[in-house]
Amino acid sequence: MIGVINFGLGNLGSITNSFEEINCKSIIIDNPIDINKVDHLILPGVGSFRVGMENLLKKGWEKSIFDHFKKGKPILGICLGMQLLFDWGEEDGGHKGLGLIKGQVKKMKTVKNRKLPHVGWNELNFKKKHPIFENVREHVDYYFVHSYECEVEDKSNIISTSNYGAEVVSCVGNGKNVVGTQFHPEKSPPNGLSILKNFFDWNGKC
């Protein structure tokens, strides 16, 4: 079963509706203790890195997320949720992240013809194979909305990039049971739904 964390900054309805559409059972988790009832965990998020981490800490989610991780159970971070997987984010003065993937989250650099935030459709360029992209075509569009990007310390953790005036990391993994998408798979049918189905079927091993 998929558990979707409710820490006050997620588009929970669209995610659970997407799993319903592909006939996969999911629940919204309002209490950290209930994480132990699910096999797969989704950390969603829309908004500020600092506020996101403060909410996770204030509501006691951090320990339960780490316990899930240590058991080798799959974790998917979406948009802000992907960014929160990293060591640190500079938004709103900076804040320590969950540290499940090495690297930092920084404001996207302004380059020619690149307006911020990055909003709209963009394609993925695969850098390595990963189970969540099983039988998913490359170079198809997914929906993005963000102004900060992930700078990954270990480049082998980059699963895909996208081009938005410059290369942007669009999917990461830690080589184990953690993966993150900067784009919104739940807002990117049909290919995004295939990714969610693959996550549901994933055993957390690469």
PyMOL CGO cylinders between C-alpha atoms (Angstrom):
from pymol import cmd
from pymol.cgo import CYLINDER

trace = [
    CYLINDER, 0.00, 0.00, 0.00, 1.09, 3.56, -0.77, 0.3, 1, 1, 1, 1, 1, 1,
    CYLINDER, 1.09, 3.56, -0.77, 1.17, 6.10, 2.05, 0.3, 1, 1, 1, 1, 1, 1,
    CYLINDER, 1.17, 6.10, 2.05, 1.09, 9.81, 1.16, 0.3, 1, 1, 1, 1, 1, 1,
    CYLINDER, 1.09, 9.81, 1.16, 2.43, 12.07, 3.90, 0.3, 1, 1, 1, 1, 1, 1,
    CYLINDER, 2.43, 12.07, 3.90, 0.20, 14.97, 4.92, 0.3, 1, 1, 1, 1, 1, 1,
    CYLINDER, 0.20, 14.97, 4.92, 2.50, 17.61, 6.41, 0.3, 1, 1, 1, 1, 1, 1,
    CYLINDER, 2.50, 17.61, 6.41, 0.51, 20.62, 5.23, 0.3, 1, 1, 1, 1, 1, 1,
    CYLINDER, 0.51, 20.62, 5.23, 2.19, 21.36, 1.89, 0.3, 1, 1, 1, 1, 1, 1,
    CYLINDER, 2.19, 21.36, 1.89, 1.09, 18.63, -0.51, 0.3, 1, 1, 1, 1, 1, 1,
    CYLINDER, 1.09, 18.63, -0.51, -1.35, 18.21, -3.36, 0.3, 1, 1, 1, 1, 1, 1,
    CYLINDER, -1.35, 18.21, -3.36, -2.65, 15.04, -1.75, 0.3, 1, 1, 1, 1, 1, 1,
    CYLINDER, -2.65, 15.04, -1.75, -5.91, 14.65, -3.64, 0.3, 1, 1, 1, 1, 1, 1,
    CYLINDER, -5.91, 14.65, -3.64, -4.36, 14.58, -7.10, 0.3, 1, 1, 1, 1, 1, 1,
    CYLINDER, -4.36, 14.58, -7.10, -1.84, 11.95, -5.99, 0.3, 1, 1, 1, 1, 1, 1,
    CYLINDER, -1.84, 11.95, -5.99, -4.38, 9.60, -4.38, 0.3, 1, 1, 1, 1, 1, 1,
    CYLINDER, -4.38, 9.60, -4.38, -6.76, 10.10, -7.33, 0.3, 1, 1, 1, 1, 1, 1,
    CYLINDER, -6.76, 10.10, -7.33, -3.95, 9.10, -9.71, 0.3, 1, 1, 1, 1, 1, 1,
    CYLINDER, -3.95, 9.10, -9.71, -3.35, 5.87, -7.80, 0.3, 1, 1, 1, 1, 1, 1,
    CYLINDER, -3.35, 5.87, -7.80, -7.08, 5.16, -7.85, 0.3, 1, 1, 1, 1, 1, 1,
    CYLINDER, -7.08, 5.16, -7.85, -7.04, 5.63, -11.63, 0.3, 1, 1, 1, 1, 1, 1,
    CYLINDER, -7.04, 5.63, -11.63, -4.37, 2.94, -12.01, 0.3, 1, 1, 1, 1, 1, 1,
    CYLINDER, -4.37, 2.94, -12.01, -6.08, 0.63, -9.49, 0.3, 1, 1, 1, 1, 1, 1,
    CYLINDER, -6.08, 0.63, -9.49, -3.40, 0.95, -6.81, 0.3, 1, 1, 1, 1, 1, 1,
    CYLINDER, -3.40, 0.95, -6.81, -4.40, 1.40, -3.19, 0.3, 1, 1, 1, 1, 1, 1,
    CYLINDER, -4.40, 1.40, -3.19, -3.15, 4.52, -1.40, 0.3, 1, 1, 1, 1, 1, 1,
    CYLINDER, -3.15, 4.52, -1.40, -3.94, 6.34, 1.82, 0.3, 1, 1, 1, 1, 1, 1,
    CYLINDER, -3.94, 6.34, 1.82, -3.18, 9.78, 3.21, 0.3, 1, 1, 1, 1, 1, 1,
    CYLINDER, -3.18, 9.78, 3.21, -1.11, 9.54, 6.40, 0.3, 1, 1, 1, 1, 1, 1,
    CYLINDER, -1.11, 9.54, 6.40, -1.88, 12.25, 8.97, 0.3, 1, 1, 1, 1, 1, 1,
    CYLINDER, -1.88, 12.25, 8.97, 0.11, 10.75, 11.85, 0.3, 1, 1, 1, 1, 1, 1,
    CYLINDER, 0.11, 10.75, 11.85, 3.82, 9.74, 11.65, 0.3, 1, 1, 1, 1, 1, 1,
    CYLINDER, 3.82, 9.74, 11.65, 3.18, 6.55, 13.62, 0.3, 1, 1, 1, 1, 1, 1,
    CYLINDER, 3.18, 6.55, 13.62, 1.00, 5.26, 10.77, 0.3, 1, 1, 1, 1, 1, 1,
    CYLINDER, 1.00, 5.26, 10.77, 3.95, 5.12, 8.35, 0.3, 1, 1, 1, 1, 1, 1,
    CYLINDER, 3.95, 5.12, 8.35, 4.65, 1.60, 9.64, 0.3, 1, 1, 1, 1, 1, 1,
    CYLINDER, 4.65, 1.60, 9.64, 1.33, 0.49, 8.12, 0.3, 1, 1, 1, 1, 1, 1,
    CYLINDER, 1.33, 0.49, 8.12, 2.45, 1.11, 4.52, 0.3, 1, 1, 1, 1, 1, 1,
    CYLINDER, 2.45, 1.11, 4.52, 5.00, -0.48, 2.19, 0.3, 1, 1, 1, 1, 1, 1,
    CYLINDER, 5.00, -0.48, 2.19, 5.68, 2.55, -0.01, 0.3, 1, 1, 1, 1, 1, 1,
    CYLINDER, 5.68, 2.55, -0.01, 5.93, 6.18, 1.05, 0.3, 1, 1, 1, 1, 1, 1,
    CYLINDER, 5.93, 6.18, 1.05, 5.40, 9.39, -0.91, 0.3, 1, 1, 1, 1, 1, 1,
    CYLINDER, 5.40, 9.39, -0.91, 6.66, 12.76, 0.29, 0.3, 1, 1, 1, 1, 1, 1,
    CYLINDER, 6.66, 12.76, 0.29, 4.80, 15.37, -1.79, 0.3, 1, 1, 1, 1, 1, 1,
    CYLINDER, 4.80, 15.37, -1.79, 5.17, 19.11, -1.46, 0.3, 1, 1, 1, 1, 1, 1,
    CYLINDER, 5.17, 19.11, -1.46, 4.47, 22.50, -2.97, 0.3, 1, 1, 1, 1, 1, 1,
    CYLINDER, 4.47, 22.50, -2.97, 6.08, 25.60, -1.46, 0.3, 1, 1, 1, 1, 1, 1,
    CYLINDER, 6.08, 25.60, -1.46, 9.17, 26.60, 0.50, 0.3, 1, 1, 1, 1, 1, 1,
    CYLINDER, 9.17, 26.60, 0.50, 12.01, 24.25, 1.49, 0.3, 1, 1, 1, 1, 1, 1,
    CYLINDER, 12.01, 24.25, 1.49, 12.37, 25.90, 4.89, 0.3, 1, 1, 1, 1, 1, 1,
    CYLINDER, 12.37, 25.90, 4.89, 8.65, 25.74, 5.69, 0.3, 1, 1, 1, 1, 1, 1,
    CYLINDER, 8.65, 25.74, 5.69, 8.51, 22.16, 4.45, 0.3, 1, 1, 1, 1, 1, 1,
    CYLINDER, 8.51, 22.16, 4.45, 11.30, 21.02, 6.76, 0.3, 1, 1, 1, 1, 1, 1,
    CYLINDER, 11.30, 21.02, 6.76, 9.92, 23.00, 9.69, 0.3, 1, 1, 1, 1, 1, 1,
    CYLINDER, 9.92, 23.00, 9.69, 6.56, 21.29, 9.20, 0.3, 1, 1, 1, 1, 1, 1,
    CYLINDER, 6.56, 21.29, 9.20, 8.16, 17.85, 9.04, 0.3, 1, 1, 1, 1, 1, 1,
    CYLINDER, 8.16, 17.85, 9.04, 10.14, 18.48, 12.21, 0.3, 1, 1, 1, 1, 1, 1,
    CYLINDER, 10.14, 18.48, 12.21, 7.30, 20.14, 14.10, 0.3, 1, 1, 1, 1, 1, 1,
    CYLINDER, 7.30, 20.14, 14.10, 4.89, 17.33, 13.32, 0.3, 1, 1, 1, 1, 1, 1,
    CYLINDER, 4.89, 17.33, 13.32, 7.44, 14.59, 14.13, 0.3, 1, 1, 1, 1, 1, 1,
    CYLINDER, 7.44, 14.59, 14.13, 7.73, 13.07, 10.66, 0.3, 1, 1, 1, 1, 1, 1,
    CYLINDER, 7.73, 13.07, 10.66, 11.53, 12.89, 10.38, 0.3, 1, 1, 1, 1, 1, 1,
    CYLINDER, 11.53, 12.89, 10.38, 12.10, 9.82, 12.59, 0.3, 1, 1, 1, 1, 1, 1,
    CYLINDER, 12.10, 9.82, 12.59, 9.29, 7.84, 10.96, 0.3, 1, 1, 1, 1, 1, 1,
    CYLINDER, 9.29, 7.84, 10.96, 10.64, 8.64, 7.48, 0.3, 1, 1, 1, 1, 1, 1,
    CYLINDER, 10.64, 8.64, 7.48, 14.12, 7.47, 8.54, 0.3, 1, 1, 1, 1, 1, 1,
    CYLINDER, 14.12, 7.47, 8.54, 12.70, 4.28, 10.07, 0.3, 1, 1, 1, 1, 1, 1,
    CYLINDER, 12.70, 4.28, 10.07, 10.91, 3.54, 6.77, 0.3, 1, 1, 1, 1, 1, 1,
    CYLINDER, 10.91, 3.54, 6.77, 14.16, 4.22, 4.89, 0.3, 1, 1, 1, 1, 1, 1,
    CYLINDER, 14.16, 4.22, 4.89, 16.26, 1.98, 7.15, 0.3, 1, 1, 1, 1, 1, 1,
    CYLINDER, 16.26, 1.98, 7.15, 13.85, -0.90, 6.53, 0.3, 1, 1, 1, 1, 1, 1,
    CYLINDER, 13.85, -0.90, 6.53, 14.62, -0.63, 2.81, 0.3, 1, 1, 1, 1, 1, 1,
    CYLINDER, 14.62, -0.63, 2.81, 11.07, 0.34, 1.91, 0.3, 1, 1, 1, 1, 1, 1,
    CYLINDER, 11.07, 0.34, 1.91, 10.60, 2.57, -1.17, 0.3, 1, 1, 1, 1, 1, 1,
    CYLINDER, 10.60, 2.57, -1.17, 10.34, 6.36, -0.81, 0.3, 1, 1, 1, 1, 1, 1,
    CYLINDER, 10.34, 6.36, -0.81, 9.33, 8.80, -3.56, 0.3, 1, 1, 1, 1, 1, 1,
    CYLINDER, 9.33, 8.80, -3.56, 9.72, 12.57, -3.19, 0.3, 1, 1, 1, 1, 1, 1,
    CYLINDER, 9.72, 12.57, -3.19, 7.71, 14.73, -5.61, 0.3, 1, 1, 1, 1, 1, 1,
    CYLINDER, 7.71, 14.73, -5.61, 8.63, 18.36, -6.44, 0.3, 1, 1, 1, 1, 1, 1,
    CYLINDER, 8.63, 18.36, -6.44, 9.38, 20.01, -3.06, 0.3, 1, 1, 1, 1, 1, 1,
    CYLINDER, 9.38, 20.01, -3.06, 9.33, 16.49, -1.64, 0.3, 1, 1, 1, 1, 1, 1,
    CYLINDER, 9.33, 16.49, -1.64, 12.30, 15.59, -3.87, 0.3, 1, 1, 1, 1, 1, 1,
    CYLINDER, 12.30, 15.59, -3.87, 14.18, 18.69, -2.71, 0.3, 1, 1, 1, 1, 1, 1,
    CYLINDER, 14.18, 18.69, -2.71, 13.58, 17.85, 0.96, 0.3, 1, 1, 1, 1, 1, 1,
    CYLINDER, 13.58, 17.85, 0.96, 15.44, 14.57, 0.43, 0.3, 1, 1, 1, 1, 1, 1,
    CYLINDER, 15.44, 14.57, 0.43, 18.70, 16.55, 0.11, 0.3, 1, 1, 1, 1, 1, 1,
    CYLINDER, 18.70, 16.55, 0.11, 21.15, 17.73, 2.78, 0.3, 1, 1, 1, 1, 1, 1,
    CYLINDER, 21.15, 17.73, 2.78, 20.34, 21.43, 2.67, 0.3, 1, 1, 1, 1, 1, 1,
    CYLINDER, 20.34, 21.43, 2.67, 18.19, 24.02, 0.88, 0.3, 1, 1, 1, 1, 1, 1,
    CYLINDER, 18.19, 24.02, 0.88, 18.94, 27.76, 0.65, 0.3, 1, 1, 1, 1, 1, 1,
    CYLINDER, 18.94, 27.76, 0.65, 15.33, 28.97, 0.26, 0.3, 1, 1, 1, 1, 1, 1,
    CYLINDER, 15.33, 28.97, 0.26, 14.08, 31.45, 2.90, 0.3, 1, 1, 1, 1, 1, 1,
    CYLINDER, 14.08, 31.45, 2.90, 17.45, 31.74, 4.59, 0.3, 1, 1, 1, 1, 1, 1,
    CYLINDER, 17.45, 31.74, 4.59, 18.41, 28.08, 4.38, 0.3, 1, 1, 1, 1, 1, 1,
    CYLINDER, 18.41, 28.08, 4.38, 17.57, 24.93, 6.32, 0.3, 1, 1, 1, 1, 1, 1,
    CYLINDER, 17.57, 24.93, 6.32, 18.92, 21.42, 6.85, 0.3, 1, 1, 1, 1, 1, 1,
    CYLINDER, 18.92, 21.42, 6.85, 17.10, 18.76, 4.82, 0.3, 1, 1, 1, 1, 1, 1,
    CYLINDER, 17.10, 18.76, 4.82, 16.49, 15.05, 5.40, 0.3, 1, 1, 1, 1, 1, 1,
    CYLINDER, 16.49, 15.05, 5.40, 19.90, 14.10, 4.00, 0.3, 1, 1, 1, 1, 1, 1,
    CYLINDER, 19.90, 14.10, 4.00, 18.78, 10.93, 2.21, 0.3, 1, 1, 1, 1, 1, 1,
    CYLINDER, 18.78, 10.93, 2.21, 20.51, 12.13, -0.97, 0.3, 1, 1, 1, 1, 1, 1,
    CYLINDER, 20.51, 12.13, -0.97, 23.79, 14.06, -0.88, 0.3, 1, 1, 1, 1, 1, 1,
    CYLINDER, 23.79, 14.06, -0.88, 23.63, 17.59, -2.28, 0.3, 1, 1, 1, 1, 1, 1,
    CYLINDER, 23.63, 17.59, -2.28, 22.05, 21.01, -1.94, 0.3, 1, 1, 1, 1, 1, 1,
    CYLINDER, 22.05, 21.01, -1.94, 19.01, 22.83, -3.30, 0.3, 1, 1, 1, 1, 1, 1,
    CYLINDER, 19.01, 22.83, -3.30, 19.69, 26.29, -4.70, 0.3, 1, 1, 1, 1, 1, 1,
    CYLINDER, 19.69, 26.29, -4.70, 17.88, 28.99, -6.65, 0.3, 1, 1, 1, 1, 1, 1,
    CYLINDER, 17.88, 28.99, -6.65, 17.91, 28.31, -10.36, 0.3, 1, 1, 1, 1, 1, 1,
    CYLINDER, 17.91, 28.31, -10.36, 20.42, 30.53, -12.15, 0.3, 1, 1, 1, 1, 1, 1,
    CYLINDER, 20.42, 30.53, -12.15, 19.06, 33.13, -14.53, 0.3, 1, 1, 1, 1, 1, 1,
    CYLINDER, 19.06, 33.13, -14.53, 20.23, 32.43, -18.05, 0.3, 1, 1, 1, 1, 1, 1,
    CYLINDER, 20.23, 32.43, -18.05, 19.13, 33.66, -21.47, 0.3, 1, 1, 1, 1, 1, 1,
    CYLINDER, 19.13, 33.66, -21.47, 15.47, 32.92, -22.24, 0.3, 1, 1, 1, 1, 1, 1,
    CYLINDER, 15.47, 32.92, -22.24, 14.91, 31.23, -18.88, 0.3, 1, 1, 1, 1, 1, 1,
    CYLINDER, 14.91, 31.23, -18.88, 12.12, 32.75, -16.79, 0.3, 1, 1, 1, 1, 1, 1,
    CYLINDER, 12.12, 32.75, -16.79, 11.46, 31.74, -13.21, 0.3, 1, 1, 1, 1, 1, 1,
    CYLINDER, 11.46, 31.74, -13.21, 9.65, 29.84, -11.99, 0.3, 1, 1, 1, 1, 1, 1,
    CYLINDER, 9.65, 29.84, -11.99, 10.03, 26.98, -14.42, 0.3, 1, 1, 1, 1, 1, 1,
    CYLINDER, 10.03, 26.98, -14.42, 6.36, 26.26, -15.10, 0.3, 1, 1, 1, 1, 1, 1,
    CYLINDER, 6.36, 26.26, -15.10, 4.96, 23.99, -17.77, 0.3, 1, 1, 1, 1, 1, 1,
    CYLINDER, 4.96, 23.99, -17.77, 5.84, 20.95, -19.81, 0.3, 1, 1, 1, 1, 1, 1,
    CYLINDER, 5.84, 20.95, -19.81, 9.34, 19.64, -20.37, 0.3, 1, 1, 1, 1, 1, 1,
    CYLINDER, 9.34, 19.64, -20.37, 10.87, 16.35, -21.44, 0.3, 1, 1, 1, 1, 1, 1,
    CYLINDER, 10.87, 16.35, -21.44, 13.29, 14.05, -19.65, 0.3, 1, 1, 1, 1, 1, 1,
    CYLINDER, 13.29, 14.05, -19.65, 16.73, 12.90, -20.78, 0.3, 1, 1, 1, 1, 1, 1,
    CYLINDER, 16.73, 12.90, -20.78, 17.56, 9.59, -19.10, 0.3, 1, 1, 1, 1, 1, 1,
    CYLINDER, 17.56, 9.59, -19.10, 21.04, 9.34, -17.59, 0.3, 1, 1, 1, 1, 1, 1,
    CYLINDER, 21.04, 9.34, -17.59, 20.67, 5.81, -16.20, 0.3, 1, 1, 1, 1, 1, 1,
    CYLINDER, 20.67, 5.81, -16.20, 18.13, 3.04, -15.88, 0.3, 1, 1, 1, 1, 1, 1,
    CYLINDER, 18.13, 3.04, -15.88, 15.80, 2.90, -12.91, 0.3, 1, 1, 1, 1, 1, 1,
    CYLINDER, 15.80, 2.90, -12.91, 12.79, 0.66, -12.10, 0.3, 1, 1, 1, 1, 1, 1,
    CYLINDER, 12.79, 0.66, -12.10, 10.35, 3.61, -11.97, 0.3, 1, 1, 1, 1, 1, 1,
    CYLINDER, 10.35, 3.61, -11.97, 11.03, 4.26, -15.67, 0.3, 1, 1, 1, 1, 1, 1,
    CYLINDER, 11.03, 4.26, -15.67, 10.52, 0.65, -16.72, 0.3, 1, 1, 1, 1, 1, 1,
    CYLINDER, 10.52, 0.65, -16.72, 8.78, 0.66, -20.15, 0.3, 1, 1, 1, 1, 1, 1,
    CYLINDER, 8.78, 0.66, -20.15, 8.43, 4.47, -20.04, 0.3, 1, 1, 1, 1, 1, 1,
    CYLINDER, 8.43, 4.47, -20.04, 9.54, 6.29, -23.18, 0.3, 1, 1, 1, 1, 1, 1,
    CYLINDER, 9.54, 6.29, -23.18, 12.25, 8.95, -23.10, 0.3, 1, 1, 1, 1, 1, 1,
    CYLINDER, 12.25, 8.95, -23.10, 11.72, 12.49, -24.44, 0.3, 1, 1, 1, 1, 1, 1,
    CYLINDER, 11.72, 12.49, -24.44, 8.07, 12.84, -23.48, 0.3, 1, 1, 1, 1, 1, 1,
    CYLINDER, 8.07, 12.84, -23.48, 6.69, 15.81, -21.54, 0.3, 1, 1, 1, 1, 1, 1,
    CYLINDER, 6.69, 15.81, -21.54, 6.01, 16.07, -17.80, 0.3, 1, 1, 1, 1, 1, 1,
    CYLINDER, 6.01, 16.07, -17.80, 4.65, 18.98, -15.77, 0.3, 1, 1, 1, 1, 1, 1,
    CYLINDER, 4.65, 18.98, -15.77, 7.09, 21.14, -13.79, 0.3, 1, 1, 1, 1, 1, 1,
    CYLINDER, 7.09, 21.14, -13.79, 6.68, 24.09, -11.41, 0.3, 1, 1, 1, 1, 1, 1,
    CYLINDER, 6.68, 24.09, -11.41, 9.75, 25.19, -9.42, 0.3, 1, 1, 1, 1, 1, 1,
    CYLINDER, 9.75, 25.19, -9.42, 12.31, 27.97, -8.95, 0.3, 1, 1, 1, 1, 1, 1,
    CYLINDER, 12.31, 27.97, -8.95, 14.94, 25.95, -7.08, 0.3, 1, 1, 1, 1, 1, 1,
    CYLINDER, 14.94, 25.95, -7.08, 17.02, 23.08, -8.40, 0.3, 1, 1, 1, 1, 1, 1,
    CYLINDER, 17.02, 23.08, -8.40, 18.96, 20.20, -6.90, 0.3, 1, 1, 1, 1, 1, 1,
    CYLINDER, 18.96, 20.20, -6.90, 22.73, 20.15, -7.11, 0.3, 1, 1, 1, 1, 1, 1,
    CYLINDER, 22.73, 20.15, -7.11, 23.63, 16.49, -6.68, 0.3, 1, 1, 1, 1, 1, 1,
    CYLINDER, 23.63, 16.49, -6.68, 26.95, 15.68, -5.01, 0.3, 1, 1, 1, 1, 1, 1,
    CYLINDER, 26.95, 15.68, -5.01, 27.28, 12.19, -6.49, 0.3, 1, 1, 1, 1, 1, 1,
    CYLINDER, 27.28, 12.19, -6.49, 26.47, 12.47, -10.20, 0.3, 1, 1, 1, 1, 1, 1,
    CYLINDER, 26.47, 12.47, -10.20, 25.74, 8.74, -10.35, 0.3, 1, 1, 1, 1, 1, 1,
    CYLINDER, 25.74, 8.74, -10.35, 22.55, 9.55, -8.39, 0.3, 1, 1, 1, 1, 1, 1,
    CYLINDER, 22.55, 9.55, -8.39, 21.14, 11.55, -11.31, 0.3, 1, 1, 1, 1, 1, 1,
    CYLINDER, 21.14, 11.55, -11.31, 18.51, 9.48, -13.12, 0.3, 1, 1, 1, 1, 1, 1,
    CYLINDER, 18.51, 9.48, -13.12, 17.31, 12.12, -15.57, 0.3, 1, 1, 1, 1, 1, 1,
    CYLINDER, 17.31, 12.12, -15.57, 17.79, 15.75, -16.52, 0.3, 1, 1, 1, 1, 1, 1,
    CYLINDER, 17.79, 15.75, -16.52, 15.71, 18.27, -18.45, 0.3, 1, 1, 1, 1, 1, 1,
    CYLINDER, 15.71, 18.27, -18.45, 16.74, 21.26, -20.52, 0.3, 1, 1, 1, 1, 1, 1,
    CYLINDER, 16.74, 21.26, -20.52, 15.44, 24.65, -19.42, 0.3, 1, 1, 1, 1, 1, 1,
    CYLINDER, 15.44, 24.65, -19.42, 17.97, 27.09, -20.83, 0.3, 1, 1, 1, 1, 1, 1,
    CYLINDER, 17.97, 27.09, -20.83, 20.50, 24.93, -19.00, 0.3, 1, 1, 1, 1, 1, 1,
    CYLINDER, 20.50, 24.93, -19.00, 20.52, 21.36, -17.73, 0.3, 1, 1, 1, 1, 1, 1,
    CYLINDER, 20.52, 21.36, -17.73, 18.24, 20.78, -14.71, 0.3, 1, 1, 1, 1, 1, 1,
    CYLINDER, 18.24, 20.78, -14.71, 18.17, 17.62, -12.62, 0.3, 1, 1, 1, 1, 1, 1,
    CYLINDER, 18.17, 17.62, -12.62, 14.66, 16.20, -12.97, 0.3, 1, 1, 1, 1, 1, 1,
    CYLINDER, 14.66, 16.20, -12.97, 14.93, 12.81, -11.27, 0.3, 1, 1, 1, 1, 1, 1,
    CYLINDER, 14.93, 12.81, -11.27, 17.32, 11.44, -8.65, 0.3, 1, 1, 1, 1, 1, 1,
    CYLINDER, 17.32, 11.44, -8.65, 17.86, 8.27, -6.65, 0.3, 1, 1, 1, 1, 1, 1,
    CYLINDER, 17.86, 8.27, -6.65, 20.26, 7.20, -3.93, 0.3, 1, 1, 1, 1, 1, 1,
    CYLINDER, 20.26, 7.20, -3.93, 21.02, 3.85, -5.56, 0.3, 1, 1, 1, 1, 1, 1,
    CYLINDER, 21.02, 3.85, -5.56, 18.91, 2.12, -2.92, 0.3, 1, 1, 1, 1, 1, 1,
    CYLINDER, 18.91, 2.12, -2.92, 15.27, 2.68, -1.99, 0.3, 1, 1, 1, 1, 1, 1,
    CYLINDER, 15.27, 2.68, -1.99, 14.91, 6.46, -2.40, 0.3, 1, 1, 1, 1, 1, 1,
    CYLINDER, 14.91, 6.46, -2.40, 13.91, 8.28, -5.58, 0.3, 1, 1, 1, 1, 1, 1,
    CYLINDER, 13.91, 8.28, -5.58, 12.67, 11.79, -6.34, 0.3, 1, 1, 1, 1, 1, 1,
    CYLINDER, 12.67, 11.79, -6.34, 11.05, 13.59, -9.25, 0.3, 1, 1, 1, 1, 1, 1,
    CYLINDER, 11.05, 13.59, -9.25, 11.23, 17.37, -9.69, 0.3, 1, 1, 1, 1, 1, 1,
    CYLINDER, 11.23, 17.37, -9.69, 8.23, 17.09, -12.01, 0.3, 1, 1, 1, 1, 1, 1,
    CYLINDER, 8.23, 17.09, -12.01, 4.71, 16.05, -11.03, 0.3, 1, 1, 1, 1, 1, 1,
    CYLINDER, 4.71, 16.05, -11.03, 3.94, 12.53, -12.34, 0.3, 1, 1, 1, 1, 1, 1,
    CYLINDER, 3.94, 12.53, -12.34, 0.39, 12.79, -10.98, 0.3, 1, 1, 1, 1, 1, 1,
    CYLINDER, 0.39, 12.79, -10.98, -0.21, 15.78, -13.26, 0.3, 1, 1, 1, 1, 1, 1,
    CYLINDER, -0.21, 15.78, -13.26, 1.47, 14.22, -16.30, 0.3, 1, 1, 1, 1, 1, 1,
    CYLINDER, 1.47, 14.22, -16.30, -0.71, 11.42, -17.69, 0.3, 1, 1, 1, 1, 1, 1,
    CYLINDER, -0.71, 11.42, -17.69, -0.33, 8.94, -19.26, 0.3, 1, 1, 1, 1, 1, 1,
    CYLINDER, -0.33, 8.94, -19.26, 3.44, 8.61, -18.76, 0.3, 1, 1, 1, 1, 1, 1,
    CYLINDER, 3.44, 8.61, -18.76, 3.36, 10.03, -15.24, 0.3, 1, 1, 1, 1, 1, 1,
    CYLINDER, 3.36, 10.03, -15.24, 0.79, 7.42, -14.27, 0.3, 1, 1, 1, 1, 1, 1,
    CYLINDER, 0.79, 7.42, -14.27, 3.11, 4.72, -15.62, 0.3, 1, 1, 1, 1, 1, 1,
    CYLINDER, 3.11, 4.72, -15.62, 5.83, 6.05, -13.32, 0.3, 1, 1, 1, 1, 1, 1,
    CYLINDER, 5.83, 6.05, -13.32, 3.49, 5.90, -10.32, 0.3, 1, 1, 1, 1, 1, 1,
    CYLINDER, 3.49, 5.90, -10.32, 2.50, 2.34, -11.23, 0.3, 1, 1, 1, 1, 1, 1,
    CYLINDER, 2.50, 2.34, -11.23, 6.17, 1.38, -11.48, 0.3, 1, 1, 1, 1, 1, 1,
    CYLINDER, 6.17, 1.38, -11.48, 6.78, 2.92, -8.06, 0.3, 1, 1, 1, 1, 1, 1,
    CYLINDER, 6.78, 2.92, -8.06, 3.88, 0.90, -6.64, 0.3, 1, 1, 1, 1, 1, 1,
    CYLINDER, 3.88, 0.90, -6.64, 5.43, -2.28, -8.06, 0.3, 1, 1, 1, 1, 1, 1,
    CYLINDER, 5.43, -2.28, -8.06, 9.03, -1.41, -7.03, 0.3, 1, 1, 1, 1, 1, 1,
    CYLINDER, 9.03, -1.41, -7.03, 10.63, -3.43, -4.25, 0.3, 1, 1, 1, 1, 1, 1,
    CYLINDER, 10.63, -3.43, -4.25, 13.10, -0.68, -3.35, 0.3, 1, 1, 1, 1, 1, 1,
    CYLINDER, 13.10, -0.68, -3.35, 16.10, -2.34, -5.02, 0.3, 1, 1, 1, 1, 1, 1,
    CYLINDER, 16.10, -2.34, -5.02, 18.06, -1.07, -8.02, 0.3, 1, 1, 1, 1, 1, 1,
]
cmd.load_cgo(trace, "trace")
